Amino acid sequence: MSNAKPPLAGPNVLYVRAVDGAGHVSDPRKYFFYVTPRDQEDKPGDFTGDALPDLMVVDANGNLRLYPSEATADLTKGTGDLDYSMSGAYRSNPDKAPTGNDGKPAYVAAPSGYWKNTLVTHLGDVYGGDGLQDLIAVREGRLWVYPGDGYGAVNIDERQEILLPPNAPAPSTFAQIVSAGDATGDGKADFFVKVGDTLWALIGYHGASVEQAVLVSSSPWLDQDIVTVQDVSGDGVTDLVYRSHSTARLLLRNGKKAASGTGVDLASFASSAASAGGADLVYGAAGWGRTSIRFLFGTPDATGDGIPDVWTVRTDGAVRFYAGGRTVLSGSGTEMISATAGGWTGKLAVG
């Protein structure tokens, strides 16, 4: 047992049984502990410091839970599986004396239900430049960044509002928001949002406000959902993977490089004809409609092949992982959480 290594940074759970001389085995005891993250900048999508993307999930009670990615036995890459979940949010203890000498804890759990009616997404350090993964949230009709603490959670008291340009749609109208890292190549964070039948890009967040709000497409986004906005094809330019509900397919729209030579030309996302290939590729052939899959969440590479991956939450509560492909998402994925084992039927948001 002395050679056992924790599978990931951040939260870990050790189960221990005792065996007596007659071979009788005790009930397991659970020991919950943290492993200090690496002293390096977090990789995109990684909240726990182990270089693997993690999922933030709002549960049925409206509480935020972090689900870390599970690593292979040699800790060199991810498996696509999800590890033991932990609370993803807390707050400063309002009852603690300013001097800090009253014996009360400095932090307490976030109020139960705090994350109800909230959209969440994350892809990199977007606030403060501290190298730690941050959480983006739409709640109370406003857009917020919740700075990460490096251990897999956020302090809700440290949130900062993201201010938008005058022409931007109101956050209260957002049906979906997806972090895209730095899609435009200006060194600042970008986000893509779905509003009614339109697709917007919020470009150039620099710690206070978004510099531009760009209407990318005026239709037909009511029927479609954003899955991921990352470089899928491997050419160094951001691409768009989206779901068409009416055809129950995933489609890949390859982005064109901007005329400036850095980042993506947002106009290439306006239509299939405007894309780099002049047509959308069928990325997932069948069975991807909303009647089958409630949530789709694209993450950076979790398996070590350099290609973004996809998690899904099905309507029966089963969670499946799909290893990404350059032109197609092949296979039927791997079931990581079964519907019969409880599943995720009650989850309110994934991001």
Buried (B, 14 or more C-beta within 10 A) or exposed (E): EEEEEBBBBBBBBEEEEEEEEEEEEEEEEEEEEBBEBBEEBBBBBBBBBBBBBBBBBBBEEBBBBBBBBBBEEEBEBBBBBBBBBBBBBBBEBEEBEEEEEEEEEEBBEBEEEBBBEBBBBBBBBBBBEEBBBBBBBBBEEBBBBBBBBBBBBBBBEBBBEBEBBEEBBEBEBBBBBBBBBBBBBBEBBBBBBBBEBBBBBBBBBEEEEBBBBBBBBEEEBEEBBBBBBBBBBEBEBBBBBBBBBEBBBBBBBBBBBBEEEBBBBBBBBBBBEBBBBEEBBBBBEEEBBBEEBBBBBBBBBBBBEEBBBBBBBBBEBBBBBBBBBBBBBEEEBEEBBEBEEEBBBEBBBBB
